[in-house]
Amino acid sequence: MTTFTEEVRIVGAGLLGTSIGLALTKQGADVAITSKSTKSVDLAVSYGAGRVASSSDSPKLILVCVPPQLTAQIVAEELAAFPGAIVTDVASVKSGILEELVQLGAPIERYVGSHPMAGRERGGAIAGRADLFVGRPWVITPNEKSTEEGVKLVEQLATALEASVVKTTPKDHDRAVALVSHVPQLISSLLAARLVDAKSEDVSLAGQGLRDTTRIAASDPDLWIQILEANSSEIVAVLKTFAKELAEVVDSLDEIKSENSLQQLRKVLESGNSGIEKIPGKHGTKHSRYAQIIVMIDDKPGELARLLTEVGEIGINLEELKLEHSPSAQIGLVELYVVPQAEESLISDLQKRGWRIA
């Protein structure tokens, strides 16, 4: 495993800054943390994410981990204050930041944009985790003047945090995240908003499908307002196509007795099936279809652990796992996903051990 032991300065002690600090400190790096919020710095330091920054620091790499609307100004300030350092950031939008830095006359040859595609619904230092970036894409977006040394340094950082490095341009990054991150956030929020005035008895019928599609609606509105503002043009382009297709779905439903309408709806559903196939699967490999086995377990301590232990004893590898609770009984429904050729033998062995298969 690659380690990163250079002196690092982190500006911003929220979720990402604290998580980076925790991971690097474990590797022996000298991590100095600063923020406008001394309370956040104190919390991050007490967690073991580094030490309080001092005026005598001489960092080789600076990570700016602040909200998007503040990123360009802070990056410019850090570039000016530490002329020997490479500066990167973790903002989820890249083109606007680079344009603002150029307008500010900042030395962008020492700036390398980046964006770790990792996060949690909860924010702040208290939610920091050293393993937050493991297996997650870390997008690096050099500008035309970024030095080779700077790009390599940011790549070394991402690799040391066990992230998967992806290099692209700022514009291509913004277009991609609009599709795979920003628009899904809006759609999830719009769907969850339908529940505000819904009857409690209606919402009580909710299953895992609704939970899956609204999970990210719990994200921080203040942060997302900034993201949406910064990448509005790319988001609008995706939403216009989405709105057009949604209007076609509404028209088809209005004329549901029409054969053409049914064909249009089938086309939408089949397109969704095809789209799912493009989402990377396990360990970044091509998406695979797995067999699903639903096991009923009692809602009491140790049952899930016992099930997983026995699956391991049987000798079959789990590709994915989901857990749902029954709304009307004290049981859990565990969805086990395995390669299709293992389905029958796993069902048989579990039943022999007394497990109930739904």
C-alpha positions as CSV (number, residue, x, y, z in Angstrom):
1,M,0.0,0.0,0.0
2,T,1.2,3.5,-0.9
3,T,1.7,5.9,2.0
4,F,1.8,9.7,2.0
5,T,4.1,11.2,4.5
6,E,4.6,14.8,3.2
7,E,3.7,17.8,5.3
8,V,0.1,18.7,4.6
9,R,-2.1,21.6,5.4
10,I,-5.9,21.2,5.4
11,V,-8.1,24.2,5.2
12,G,-11.6,23.3,6.5
13,A,-12.4,20.8,9.2
14,G,-15.7,19.4,7.9
15,L,-16.4,15.9,6.8
16,L,-13.9,15.7,4.0
17,G,-11.1,17.7,5.7
18,T,-11.3,15.7,8.9
19,S,-11.5,12.3,7.0
20,I,-8.4,13.2,4.9
21,G,-6.6,14.2,8.1
22,L,-7.6,11.0,9.9
23,A,-6.3,8.9,7.0
24,L,-3.0,10.7,6.5
25,T,-2.2,11.0,10.2
26,K,-2.5,7.2,10.5
27,Q,0.1,7.0,7.7
28,G,2.5,9.2,9.6
29,A,2.0,12.4,7.7
30,D,2.4,15.8,9.5
31,V,-1.1,17.2,9.1
32,A,-1.9,20.8,10.1
33,I,-5.6,21.8,10.2
34,T,-7.0,25.3,10.1
35,S,-10.6,26.6,9.7
36,K,-12.6,29.7,10.5
37,S,-14.4,27.5,13.0
38,T,-12.0,26.9,15.9
39,K,-14.5,24.6,17.4
40,S,-14.4,22.3,14.3
41,V,-10.6,22.4,14.3
42,D,-10.5,21.4,18.0
43,L,-12.9,18.6,17.3
44,A,-10.9,17.3,14.3
45,V,-7.7,17.4,16.3
46,S,-9.2,15.6,19.3
47,Y,-10.3,12.9,16.9
48,G,-6.7,12.5,15.7
49,A,-7.0,14.1,12.3
50,G,-3.8,16.2,12.8
51,R,-2.6,19.3,14.8
52,V,-3.6,22.9,14.8
53,A,-1.8,24.8,12.0
54,S,0.9,27.3,12.9
55,S,2.5,30.3,11.1
56,S,5.8,28.3,10.9
57,D,4.4,25.5,8.8
58,S,5.9,24.7,5.4
59,P,3.4,22.3,3.7
60,K,4.2,20.6,0.5
61,L,0.5,20.0,-0.3
62,I,-2.5,22.1,0.7
63,L,-6.0,20.8,0.6
64,V,-8.8,23.3,0.5
65,C,-12.0,21.7,1.9
66,V,-14.5,24.5,2.1
67,P,-17.9,25.1,0.6
68,P,-17.8,25.6,-3.2
69,Q,-18.7,29.3,-3.1
70,L,-15.6,30.0,-1.0
71,T,-13.2,27.6,-2.7
72,A,-11.6,29.9,-5.3
73,Q,-10.9,32.7,-2.9
74,I,-9.4,30.4,-0.3
75,V,-7.3,28.6,-3.0
76,A,-5.9,31.9,-4.2
77,E,-5.1,33.0,-0.6
78,E,-3.3,29.7,0.0
79,L,-1.3,29.9,-3.2
80,A,-0.1,33.4,-2.2
81,A,0.7,32.5,1.4
82,F,2.7,29.3,0.6
83,P,4.6,29.9,-2.7
84,G,6.3,26.5,-2.4
85,A,3.2,24.4,-2.0
86,I,0.9,22.7,-4.4
87,V,-2.8,23.5,-3.7
88,T,-5.8,21.2,-4.5
89,D,-9.4,21.4,-3.5
90,V,-12.3,18.9,-3.0
91,A,-15.1,21.0,-4.4
92,S,-17.7,19.1,-6.4
93,V,-17.6,21.7,-9.3
94,K,-14.4,22.5,-11.1
95,S,-14.8,24.9,-14.2
96,G,-16.1,27.9,-12.3
97,I,-13.4,27.7,-9.6
98,L,-10.7,27.6,-12.3
99,E,-12.3,30.6,-14.1
100,E,-12.4,32.6,-10.9
101,L,-8.8,31.8,-10.1
102,V,-7.7,33.0,-13.5
103,Q,-9.7,36.2,-13.0
104,L,-7.9,36.7,-9.6
105,G,-4.5,36.3,-11.3
106,A,-3.6,33.3,-9.1
107,P,-0.6,31.2,-10.1
108,I,-2.7,28.3,-11.4
109,E,0.4,26.3,-12.4
110,R,0.5,25.2,-8.7
111,Y,-3.2,24.5,-8.6
112,V,-4.6,21.1,-9.4
113,G,-8.3,20.7,-9.0
114,S,-9.7,17.5,-7.6
115,H,-12.9,16.0,-6.3
116,P,-13.2,12.9,-4.2
117,M,-16.5,11.2,-5.0
118,A,-17.2,10.3,-1.4
119,G,-19.5,11.6,1.3
120,R,-22.2,10.9,3.8
121,E,-25.6,12.3,4.5
122,R,-24.2,13.7,7.8
123,G,-21.6,16.4,7.6
124,G,-19.0,18.0,9.9
125,A,-15.9,16.8,11.7
126,I,-18.0,14.5,13.9
127,A,-18.8,12.4,10.8
128,G,-15.2,12.0,9.7
129,R,-13.9,8.6,8.8
130,A,-10.4,7.5,7.8
131,D,-11.8,5.0,5.4
132,L,-14.2,7.4,3.7
133,F,-12.3,7.3,0.3
134,V,-11.5,3.6,0.1
135,G,-12.5,2.3,-3.3
136,R,-14.2,5.6,-4.3
137,P,-13.3,7.6,-7.4
138,W,-11.0,10.6,-6.8
139,V,-11.3,12.8,-9.9
140,I,-8.3,14.9,-10.7
141,T,-8.8,17.9,-13.1
142,P,-5.5,19.6,-14.0
143,N,-5.6,22.8,-15.8
144,E,-3.5,23.5,-18.9
145,K,-0.7,25.1,-16.7
146,S,-0.7,22.6,-13.8
147,T,2.8,21.3,-13.3
148,E,3.6,17.6,-13.7
149,E,4.9,17.6,-10.2
150,G,1.7,18.9,-8.8
151,V,-0.5,16.4,-10.7
152,K,1.7,13.5,-9.5
153,L,1.5,14.8,-5.9
154,V,-2.3,14.9,-5.9
155,E,-2.4,11.4,-7.5
156,Q,-0.1,10.1,-4.7
157,L,-2.5,11.5,-2.1
158,A,-5.5,9.9,-3.7
159,T,-3.7,6.6,-4.1
160,A,-2.5,6.7,-0.5
161,L,-6.2,7.2,0.6
162,E,-7.0,4.0,-1.4
163,A,-9.2,5.9,-3.8
164,S,-9.4,5.2,-7.5
165,V,-7.8,8.0,-9.5
166,V,-9.7,9.4,-12.5
167,K,-8.2,12.2,-14.6
168,T,-10.3,14.5,-16.8
169,T,-10.8,18.1,-17.7
170,P,-12.8,20.5,-15.5
171,K,-15.6,20.8,-18.1
172,D,-15.9,17.1,-18.6
173,H,-16.0,16.6,-14.8
174,D,-18.8,19.1,-14.4
175,R,-20.9,17.5,-17.2
176,A,-20.4,14.1,-15.7
177,V,-21.3,15.0,-12.1
178,A,-24.4,16.8,-13.2
179,L,-25.7,13.5,-14.6
180,V,-24.5,11.1,-11.9
181,S,-24.7,13.2,-8.8
182,H,-26.4,16.6,-9.0
183,V,-29.6,15.7,-10.9
184,P,-30.1,12.5,-8.8
185,Q,-30.0,14.8,-5.7
186,L,-32.7,17.0,-7.1
187,I,-34.9,14.2,-8.3
188,S,-34.6,12.4,-4.9
189,S,-35.5,15.7,-3.1
190,L,-38.5,16.3,-5.4
191,L,-39.8,12.7,-4.7
192,A,-39.3,13.0,-1.0
193,A,-41.1,16.4,-1.0
194,R,-44.2,14.6,-2.2
195,L,-44.4,12.9,1.2
196,V,-44.7,16.1,3.2
197,D,-48.4,16.4,2.7
198,A,-49.1,12.7,2.3
199,K,-51.3,10.8,4.7
200,S,-49.4,8.9,7.4
201,E,-51.3,5.7,6.5
202,D,-50.2,6.1,2.9
203,V,-46.5,6.5,3.8
204,S,-46.8,3.5,6.2
205,L,-46.9,1.3,3.0
206,A,-43.4,2.5,2.0
207,G,-40.9,-0.3,1.2
208,Q,-37.3,-0.4,0.4
209,G,-37.8,1.1,-3.1
210,L,-39.0,4.4,-1.7
211,R,-36.2,4.4,0.9
212,D,-33.6,3.7,-1.8
213,T,-34.8,6.5,-4.1
214,T,-35.1,9.1,-1.3
215,R,-32.0,8.3,0.8
216,I,-29.9,11.2,-0.5
217,A,-32.8,13.7,0.0
218,A,-31.5,13.9,3.6
219,S,-28.4,15.8,2.4
220,D,-27.5,19.3,3.7
221,P,-29.6,22.0,1.8
222,D,-27.1,24.8,2.4
223,L,-24.3,22.8,0.8
224,W,-26.4,21.7,-2.2
225,I,-27.7,25.2,-2.9
226,Q,-24.0,26.2,-3.6
227,I,-23.4,23.1,-5.7
228,L,-26.5,23.7,-7.8
229,E,-25.6,27.3,-8.3
230,A,-22.1,26.5,-9.4
231,N,-23.0,23.9,-11.9
232,S,-26.4,25.2,-13.0
233,S,-25.8,25.2,-16.8
234,E,-24.8,21.5,-16.9
235,I,-27.6,20.5,-14.6
236,V,-30.2,22.4,-16.7
237,A,-29.0,20.5,-19.8
238,V,-29.7,17.2,-18.1
239,L,-33.0,18.3,-16.6
240,K,-34.4,19.6,-19.9
241,T,-34.0,16.2,-21.4
242,F,-35.5,14.6,-18.3
243,A,-38.4,17.0,-18.3
244,K,-39.2,16.2,-22.0
245,E,-39.2,12.5,-21.3
246,L,-41.2,12.9,-18.2
247,A,-43.8,14.8,-20.1
248,E,-44.0,12.0,-22.6
249,V,-44.6,9.5,-19.8
250,V,-47.4,11.7,-18.5
251,D,-49.0,11.8,-22.0
252,S,-48.7,8.0,-22.3
253,L,-50.4,7.5,-19.0
254,D,-53.2,9.9,-20.0
255,E,-53.7,7.7,-23.1
256,I,-53.0,4.4,-21.3
257,K,-55.5,2.4,-23.5
258,S,-53.6,3.3,-26.6
259,E,-51.2,0.6,-27.9
260,N,-48.7,3.3,-28.8
261,S,-48.8,4.6,-25.2
262,L,-48.0,1.1,-23.8
263,Q,-45.1,0.8,-26.2
264,Q,-43.8,4.2,-25.1
265,L,-43.9,3.2,-21.4
266,R,-42.2,-0.1,-22.2
267,K,-39.5,1.7,-24.0
268,V,-38.9,3.9,-20.9
269,L,-38.7,0.9,-18.6
270,E,-36.4,-1.0,-20.9
271,S,-34.2,2.0,-21.3
272,G,-33.9,2.1,-17.5
273,N,-32.8,-1.5,-17.6
274,S,-30.2,-0.7,-20.1
275,G,-29.0,2.3,-18.2
276,I,-28.5,0.3,-15.0
277,E,-26.1,-2.0,-17.0
278,K,-23.7,1.0,-17.4
279,I,-23.3,1.7,-13.7
280,P,-20.0,0.1,-12.6
281,G,-20.4,-3.0,-10.5
282,K,-18.3,-4.7,-7.8
283,H,-14.8,-3.3,-7.6
284,G,-15.4,-1.1,-10.7
285,T,-16.1,-4.1,-13.0
286,K,-18.8,-4.3,-15.5
287,H,-22.3,-4.4,-14.0
288,S,-23.4,-8.0,-13.3
289,R,-26.8,-9.5,-12.7
290,Y,-27.0,-11.5,-9.5
291,A,-29.5,-14.0,-8.1
292,Q,-31.5,-12.6,-5.1
293,I,-32.3,-14.7,-2.1
294,I,-34.5,-13.2,0.6
295,V,-34.0,-14.7,4.1
296,M,-36.4,-13.9,7.0
297,I,-34.6,-13.3,10.3
298,D,-35.9,-12.5,13.8
299,D,-35.4,-8.9,14.8
300,K,-33.1,-9.6,17.8
301,P,-29.4,-9.3,18.5
302,G,-27.0,-11.6,16.8
303,E,-29.4,-13.0,14.1
304,L,-27.8,-11.1,11.1
305,A,-24.3,-12.0,12.3
306,R,-25.3,-15.7,12.6
307,L,-26.7,-15.7,9.1
308,L,-23.6,-14.1,7.6
309,T,-21.4,-16.5,9.5
310,E,-23.3,-19.5,8.2
311,V,-23.2,-18.2,4.6
312,G,-19.4,-18.0,5.1
313,E,-19.3,-21.6,6.5
314,I,-21.2,-22.8,3.4
315,G,-18.5,-21.3,1.3
316,I,-20.4,-18.9,-0.9
317,N,-19.3,-15.3,-1.5
318,L,-21.9,-12.5,-1.1
319,E,-21.8,-10.0,-3.9
320,E,-24.3,-7.6,-2.2
321,L,-26.5,-7.4,0.8
322,K,-29.6,-5.3,1.7
323,L,-31.7,-5.3,4.9
324,E,-35.3,-4.3,5.2
325,H,-37.6,-4.5,8.2
326,S,-41.1,-5.8,8.0
327,P,-43.6,-3.0,8.9
328,S,-46.0,-5.3,10.6
329,A,-43.9,-8.0,12.3
330,Q,-40.7,-8.3,14.3
331,I,-38.7,-9.7,11.5
332,G,-36.1,-8.5,9.1
333,L,-35.8,-9.4,5.4
334,V,-32.2,-9.9,4.3
335,E,-31.6,-9.7,0.6
336,L,-28.6,-11.8,-0.3
337,Y,-27.1,-11.4,-3.8
338,V,-24.9,-14.2,-5.2
339,V,-23.7,-15.3,-8.6
340,P,-26.6,-17.2,-10.3
341,Q,-24.8,-20.6,-10.3
342,A,-24.6,-20.5,-6.5
343,E,-28.3,-19.7,-5.9
344,E,-29.8,-23.2,-5.6
345,S,-27.1,-24.6,-3.4
346,L,-27.2,-21.6,-1.0
347,I,-31.0,-21.9,-0.7
348,S,-30.8,-25.6,0.0
349,D,-28.0,-25.3,2.6
350,L,-29.7,-22.4,4.4
351,Q,-33.0,-24.3,4.6
352,K,-31.2,-27.3,6.0
353,R,-29.8,-25.0,8.7
354,G,-33.3,-23.8,9.6
355,W,-33.4,-20.5,7.8
356,R,-36.7,-19.3,6.3
357,I,-36.5,-18.3,2.7
358,A,-39.1,-15.8,1.6
